[in-house]
Amino acid sequence: MKKEKLETEKPKVSVIIPVYNGERYLKQCMDSIVGQTLKDIEILCVDDGSSDKSLEIMESYMHRDKRIKVICQKNSGAGAARNKGMSLAKGEYLSFLDADDFFEPDMLEQTYKKAKKQNAQVLVFGSDQYREDLRTFCQVGWTLRKHALPPYRPMDHRTFTENVFKVFVGWTWDKLFEREFVQGYKLNFQEQRTSNDLLFVFMAIVLAERIEIEEKILVHQRRNNPKSLSNTRERSWQCFYEALTALRINLVKYGLYYELEKDFINYALHFSLWNLNTLQGEKKKELCKMLKKRWFRELGITEHKKEYFYDQIEYEQYREITRSYFW
């Protein structure tokens, strides 16, 4: 007779989903998780003060599946919701998914098996984008730069052949994290509106001694959703600067800044310009003024000459901004 699993036994993976007014896509997201071929999981849905039917949808799933727990908090942002979910998680590994994205049915099984085989602290897997406006999937090879990785596994950031902060993207939903590793370093998300996962992801990457990848596309990011935070960044245009500042502070804290300073400054320029170039309206002018007046200097960019920068096109845009009389 098989021994029944104790309720306190660790599930293999804890899936954490921050939800804020996600009723339009939430059922597809939830179906992609409850239908996973890996059954030994827990699903932590954190409702971030939704005013639509999101909570009702999550509770209907919870009543049908004992693996699901629904936690409610007042609206505090996705970072706070993920932190809340992590504080309750019991799984060996942590997985994060946004309410408008969705997994392949065998995502957790494939990534968990590979992570366990290599004793990986972080596993990064393939992703693509689902274009909501075109109803089609688009390839995005830049999310996992395989050419910058060594031929052996597992690996760490010192074996990368490109900027450490550009080999993977600073979001969580295409990664699996060992919970014990995360807890050991007390990694948390910044509790700000956008760019709240950058600090968590990049600190995990530079602190991990064992990183593994799975090249298969196992998660789909929804793009061109008009309600997503990425499409409303004008309301939190300064968050990327707060994320970069926090990253530098933590690199110093762990004695990694001297080693990674050049990569950090190059990434800081890249991410500053990306935020500027993708922002619309009056806030774009305000951001440009702040970069020119303070932030380029505070991020360490103004201290270095042309030869220091990996991307000369980005350097030329930076110089154009600093020389311009119009900002």
N, C-alpha and C positions, 0 to 999 in steps of 0.2 A: 504493500500500500504506500503510495507516494505521500511524503510528508508535506503538509500544506505550508506554503510560504508565510512566514511571519509578516505581519503588517509593518513592522519596523525595519524589515530588510530593505537595503538600498535598491531602488529601481536602477536600471542601467543608465537611463538618460532622463533628466528633467528638462522639459520644454517650457520656456517662459515666453509668454505673449503679452506685451503691453497693448491695451486696447483703448482707443478714444474715438468715439463716434465712427466705428468701423462697420456698421451694419451692412453696407452694400457688398463688401467682399468677405466678411467674416466667416460665412458658412463654407466658402471654398477653402479658406485657410484652415478652419477647424477640421473639415473633412480630410484634408491632406495630412493632418496629424493623427487623428483617431484611426485612420485607415492604414497607418504604417505597418509594414511587415514585422518590425520589431515591436512586440506587444508589451514588454516589461519596461514601461515608461510612466512618468507622471507628467501631467499637463497643468501648468499653473497660469491661469488667465487673470491678469491684473487689470481690472476696469479702472481707468483713470478719470473718473467723474463724467462718464458719457451721458449725453442728454438725448440720445436716440435709442434704438432698440437693441444696442449691443449687449447690455447686461442681460436682457431677456433671452437673447440668442445663446449666450454663454451658459446661462443657468439651465436652459433646455438640454444642452449637451451634457452638462454635469449630472442631470437627473438620469440620463441614459448610460453614462460611463463613469464608473467609480474612480477611474484614474484622473479625472478632471477635478480641479479645485478652482473656485472663483473667489478672488480677493478684490475688495473694493477700497479705493482711496479717493480722496478729493483730488481734483485736477492739479497735478504736480509735474506732468511731463513724462515722456517715455523713459528717461534716465531713472527717475524715482521709481517708476513702475518696475523696471528691470531689477533695481536694487531690492525692492520689496519681494519680488519673486525669488531672487537669489537667497534672501535671508530665510526663506521657507523650503528651499530645494533640498532634496535628499539624494539625488541621483549621483552616480559615479561621474557622469559628464553633464555639462550644461549646454543646451541649445537654445537659441533665441530666434524668434520669428515675428515679424511685424504683421499686423492684422490684415494687410492687403496683399501679402505675399503668400507663396505656397510651395510645399515640398513635393518632390517625387515620392512615390509610395514606399520605396526601399531606402530612402535617404538615411534614416537613423540606423538601420541594420548595417548598411555598407560602411558608414563612417565609424560606427561604434566598433565593429569588428576590426577595422584597420587601425583605429586608435589603440585598441587593446593589444593587438599584435605587436605594435611598436612601442607600447607604453608611452604614447604621445601625451604631452600636456596640452598641445594645441594641434588641431587638425583642420586644414583649410580645404574646401572642396569647390568644384566647379559650379558656376552659376550662369544664368543668362537673364535677359530682360523680357518681360511680357509687355508689349506696347498696347496700352489700353485703347488708344485712339485708332490703332491699325488692326487690333485683334490678331497680333502675330508675335512670334518669339524672335528675338534678335541676339546674335552672338556678341559677347563682350569679353574678348580675350585678355584685356588689360586688368581684369580683376584678379588674375592669378598669373604672374609673369614667370612661366616655367623656365624660360631661358636664363633667368637669374639665379636658379637653384642648382645646388650640387647634385651629382649623380647618385649619391648615397643617402640612406635614410637610417634613423631620423637625423635631423639637422638642427642647427640653431642660426641665429641672425648673423653670426660672424662668418658663415659660409656663403652668404648671399653675395652676388657679384654686381648688384646695383644698389641704389639708395635703399636702405633698410625700410624706409617708410613708404616706398612705392612698390615693393614686391607684392604686397597684398593691400587691399583697401581697408580703411579704418572703420568698417562696419562689422556687425556680429553675425548676421544671419547666414553667412556662408562658412561658418566655423563651428567647431566643437571644442569645448574647453573642459579640462579635467577640474572637477570642483575642488578637490583637495589642493591643487596648485593655485587656483584662484583664491581660496581661503587663506592659504599660507602667506600670500603676498598682500592680502586684504584689498584685492582689486575691486573697484566700484566704478559705477557710471557717474559722470558729472550730471548733476540735476539742473540742467538748463534745456532750453526748448529744442535747439538743434546742435549738431556736432557733439552730442552727448556720449557717443560710443567711441570716439577717437582715442581718448585717454586709455580706456579699458583695453581696447584691442592692441594698440601699439605697445603699451607696457607689457601685456601678455606676450607679444612677439619677441621683445628684447630681453625678457626675463626667462623665457622658456629655454630649457636645455634640449628638449625633444619636440620638434615640430615635424608633422607629417602632412602629406597632401593626398587628396583623391581627385583625379582629374575629371571624372565624370560629372556632367551637369546634373545636379541634384536639387537645386532650388531655383525658383523663378521670382525675380523682383518685378513688381508691377510699376511701370512708368507711365507718365502722363495722366496720373490720377490727380485731378484738379484740387482735391482736398488734402493731399499729402503734404507733409512738412517741407519736403524738398521743393515744392512749388509755391510755398508761402514764406520763403526765407527773409523777405524784406521785413518781417515782424521780429526777426531775431538775427539780424545781419552781423552783430558783433560776436556771436557765439563761437565762431571759428577761432577768433583771436583768443578768447578765454580758454579754448581747448588746447591751442598751441602753447600758451603760457603755462597751463597746468602740466602739459607733457614735459616741457623743459624743466620745471620744478622737480618732477618725479624722476627724470633722468639724472639730475644732480643728486637727488636723495639716494639713489641706488648706485652712485659712482659710475654712471654710464655716459654722462654728458661729454666729457673730454673725448672719449672714444667716438661718439656719434655726433659731435658738434657739426661737422660739415654736412652730414646727411640731414640733420635737423634743420639747419639754416636753409639748405636748398629746398627741403620740403616745405618749410615755412613760406618761402617765396612762392613756390608752386601753388600751395593751398590758398594763400592770400590772393593771388591773381585769379585762380579758379573762382573763388567767391566773388571777386570783383566782376569778372567777365560774365558771370551767369546771373548777376543781380540786375533787377530792373527798377526804373523809377527814380525818385528823389534820393532814396537810400543809397543808390549807387554813387552819387556825388558825395554824399556824406562819408561813405566808406573810403572813397578815393582820398578825400581830405585827411581822414584819420591815418591812413597808411602813409601818406606823404609827411604829415606833421609829426607823428609819434610812432606808429606801429612798426614800420620798416626798421626804425632805429631800435626799438625795444625788443624786436625779435632777432637782432644781431645782423641784419642784412646789410645795413649801411657801412659796416666795418670792413667790408671785403671788396676787392677789385674784381673785374670781369673774369679773370682766369679762375676764380674760386668757384664759379657757378657751372653746374653740369649742363644746363639748358640755356644756350645763348639767346634764343628767342625770348624766353622769359626774362632774362637779364635786360634785354633791350627795352622790353615793355616797362620794367621797373624803372630804368633810367629815364624813359619818356615821361613817366608819371612824376618823378622827382624834379625834372627840369621844367615841367609845364607850368605856365602862368595861369592856367584856367581852372586849377583846383585849389 
